[in-house]
Amino acid sequence: MLLCTACLVGLQLLISCCWAFACHSTEPSPDFTLPGDYLLAGLFPLHSGCLQVRHRPEVTLCDRPGSFNEHGYHLFQAMRLGVEEINNSTALLPNVTLGYQLYDVCSDSANVYATLRVLSLPGPRHIELQEDLLRYSPKVLAVIGPDTTNRAATTAALLSPFLMPLISYGASSETLSVKRQYPSFLRTIPSDKYQVETMVLLLQRFGWTWISLVGSSGDYGQLGVQALEKQATDQGICIAFKDIVPFSAQVGDERMQRLMRHLAQATATVVVVFSNRPLARVFFESVVLANLTGKVWVASEAWVLSRHITGVPGIQRIGTVLGVAIQKRTVPGLKAFEEAYARADKGAPRPCHKSSCCSSNQVCRECEAFTAHTMPKLKGFSMSSAYNAYQAVYAVAHGLHQLLGCASGVCSRGRVYPWQLLEQIHKVNFLLHKDTVMFNDNGDPLSSYNIIAWDWSGPKWTFTVLGSSTWSPVQLDINETKIQWHGKDNQVPKSVCSSDCLEGHQRVVTGFHHCCFECVPCGAGTFLNKSDLYRCQPCGKEEWAPEGSQTCFPRTVVFLACQEHTSWVLLAANTLLLLLLLGTAGLFAWHLDTPVVRSAGGRLCFLMLGSLAAGSGSLYGFFGEPTRPACLLRQALFALGFTIFLSCLTVRSFQLIIIFKFSTKAPTFYRAWVQNHGAGLFVMISSAAQLLICLTWLVVWTPLPTREYQRFPHLVMLECTEANSLGFILAFLYNGLLSISAFACSYLGKDLPENYNEAKCVTFSLLFNFMSWIAFFTTASVYDGKYLPAVNMLAGLSSLSSGFGGYFLPKCYVILCRPDLNSTEHFQASIQDYTRHRGST
C-alpha cells in the first residue's frame, strides 16, 4: 500500500511539473484533439525514436526533421476515421459523440508522458490520490495503442491500478496476456503464442529440424525467441545458433560482423528472424553485406510485409523468405480520408519552441504540409495494421454502447468509470465489415494468420499467400506448390544436422544436440519403434526380429511333429521293432521247452523282451508337442527298460561262464549262486538301483515341458528339460556300466560251446549300442535344432534294435530256419565236443 501511495505521489508530482514547465499555456494541434462526450486516447509512433542518450529529465521531442514514420501516420488516421464514422452513425452511440486525444509516442519517455496525461483529471491536470479508485474519473475512458510490446507493457502497468482499458493494435507479446500483471490490457493483433506455434508447424511441415534463431532487442524479439526456442525444442527441432540484434546495432559494426560469421559457420539452412522492423532492416543490410545467400528466412509478422525491409538493396539474392503475416484487411474509406486530409486547408505549419505544445508531442508539422502529391502511400502492411487500430476504436464504441444502454435507441449519458467500460469491452461480439470482433478471457482476438512467401519473379517485389493458420488448436493449411524455392530444380531445401536413418537404425547422438546423430542398426531381437528413434526396444518373449528391423515377428513354434516324413520313418521303424518283439515272444512261448529257448534263458527271455518293448514304447513320447506325462516317462521308462535288458544279458552271460568254467573250479560259489537264485537276485537288485535313480530323477529334477527361446532367435523350441538334469546323466552312466559289464561277460564266453556261444553277436550289438550313443552326444554338442529329439530317438531305437538283433535274432533263425539244430542231441553233442576240446588242452 505504501508503495502504491509513493508511486501515485510521484506521478502527481511528475504530471504537475510537466504542465508547469512545458505546455501550461499552449494548446495542442487540432488534428490531435477532438472534443466529445467521452474521450479516447490514441498512442501512435508518428516519428521514429531518437537513439541518442538523454542526459536531462526531458520528454523526447518527436516532431524532428527526417524522422517521420509513414506507418504510424496511417494508424493515426485510421483512429480519426473510426471516431468520425461512429459520430456520424445513427445506430452506434446514436446521441453520443466520441472525442479523442492523440499522442506521438516516438520514444519511451514520450510514451510514459502520454500515459500520465491520459490518467490526469479533467480540471487540475494532475493525478489525484484517492482511497477509492472505483470513483476515479480521468478525462479519458480508454486508450488505443501503443505499437510495441515494450511500450504497451509500460502503459498497461501504469493503467492497471485504475483498470483503464488499453487496446493495442501492435503489441503481440504473449506476456501481455497474463491478467495478474496486465488486467486491463486487450489487443486486436493476435498473440505471439499463436505466431510461435504457427512457425513451429511451418518448420515441421518441411522437415526443418536444424535452425538458426535471431531476435531483436526488446520484449517482442527476446520473448519471441525464448518462446520459439522452447516450443521448437519440445517438438524435436534443434537450435544450431541463437543471437539477439542489439538496439545499438549498426550495419558493418563489429557486433553485426561477428553475428554474420556465426550464421555463415552454422550448418543450418533455415534462419528464423523474430525481429521488429528497424532492427530487421539493420540485420538484412548486414546479411547482404556479408553475402549470406542460399538460406531460407522465416519472418515474424512484424517485418514480413514491410517494404522498409524489401527495399534493402540486393536483398533478393539472400534466398527464400517465408513468413507469418496478419490477414490482410482493408479499412474502407481510409485512402479517401487521407486524401481529403491532405487537400484540406490546415494553415501554415507552426514552428516548435522548447516551451511550446510540441513538447507534449501532439503536433506533426510534416503531416500538416502534405498535399495530394506528397502524402504517404497506403501499402498493404500499413493497411492491415491500420485495420487493427480501426477495429480497436469500434470495440470501445460497442462496449460504451452497451454500458450506456443504447439498445433502446437513446443512450443515457452519465458518468462512466474506466473499469465499467472494461467489463463491457470484454463482452463485445459484433461484425465489422464481415469480420467478427470479440475477445477471449486473455483479451486476445479471434483471428488468424496468412502464410506468405516473397516473390521476386516479376520486375518488382510482391508476395504470394500460401495458405493460412487458424486456432485453436493451431492448424496449418498451405499450398506448397506456390513456393518458388531458391535451390536447384525448385527443390525444398534441407535443414537437418543429420539425415534420417534407414528403417531399423537407431539414432546415436553425437555432441550436444539430439538432431546430430549417427545411425546404428538395431541388433537382432530388437526393433525401432517410431515413437522413440533413439533406442532400440527388445521384442517380446514370443517374438523375434533380424538385425536392422523396425518391427517384431512371431516366433515359429517347433517340435517333432508326427506329420513330418522323418517322424513317419522313425515311427514305422519303432512299430516294426515292437511287432518283432511281440512275434519273438510268441515264437519263444510256442517253443518254450526247446533247447534253444532254454539255453537263451527260458522264461527270463520274456522279461528281456518285455523290457525291450517298454523301451520301445517310451520312444513314442518323442513325437508331437511335449506334454507332462511324455516328459516324465519317455527317458525314465527307456532307461529302466534298457537296464532290465542289460541286467538279464549280463547275468545270462555270467551264468554261462560259471556253469562251463567255474562249476568245477569253485563248486562252493556255484552252489551258493544256484541255491540263492543269484541270477534273479542280480536282476532285481540291478533294476531296483536304476528304479531308485529314476524316481530320484523324477522327484528332484522333474522333467517338464518347456519353451526354449535362447537357442534360435526366430524359433520357440518345445522340449523337455530332462537332458539338462543330473538324473538323466546318472541313469545313462548306470546303463553304460551295465553295457560294459555285459560286454565283458560276453567276451569272456567266446570259447563256450557253439550253441551257448553268444559272444560275437552280443559283442557286436553292444559295440553298436556304444556307437549309437556316442553319435547322439556328438550330434547334440553341435546341433540343437528341431530334429534333436529325432536323433535321440534314433539312438534309443538303435540300442534296442541292436540288443534285440544281437541276442534274439540268431535264436529265431535257428527255431525257424534250422530246426535240426534245435534238438537235445545236437546240444549234447556240442557240449561233448567242448568237453573233449577242454580236456585235450
Secondary structure by P-SEA (a helix, b strand, c coil): caaaaaaaaaaaaaaaaaaacccccccccccccccccbbbbbbbccbbbbcccccccccccccccccccaaaaaaaaaaaaaaaaaaacccccccbbbbbbbbbcccaaaaaaaaaaaaccccccbbbbbccccccccccccccccccaaaaaaaaaaacccccbbbbcccccccccccccccccccccccaaaaaaaaaaaaaaaccccbbbbbcccaaaaaaaaaaaaaaaaacccccbbbbbccccccccaaaaaaaaaaaaccccbbbbbcccaaaaaaaaaaaaaccccbbbbbcccccccccccccccccccccccccccccccccaaaaaaaaaaacccccbbbbcccccccccccccccccccccccccccaaaaaaaaaaaaaaaaaaaaaaaaacccccccccccccaaaaaaaaaabbbbccccccccccccccccbbbbbbbbccccccccccccccccccbbbbbccccccccccccccccccccccccccbbbbbccccccbbbbbcccccbbbbcccccbbbbccccccccccccbbbbbbbbccccccaaaaaaaaaaaaaaaaaaaaaaaaaaacccaaaaaaccaaaaaaaaaaaaaaaacccccccccccccccaaaaaaaaaaaaaaaaaaaaaaaaaacccccccaaaaaaaaaaaaaaaaaaaaaaaaaaaaaaaaacbbbbbbbbccccccbbbbbbcccccaaaaaaaaaaaaaaaaaaaaaaaaccccccccaaaaaaaaaaaaaaaaaaaaaaaacccccaaaaaaaaaaaaaaaaaaaaccaaaaaaaccccccccaaaaaaaaaaaaaaaaac
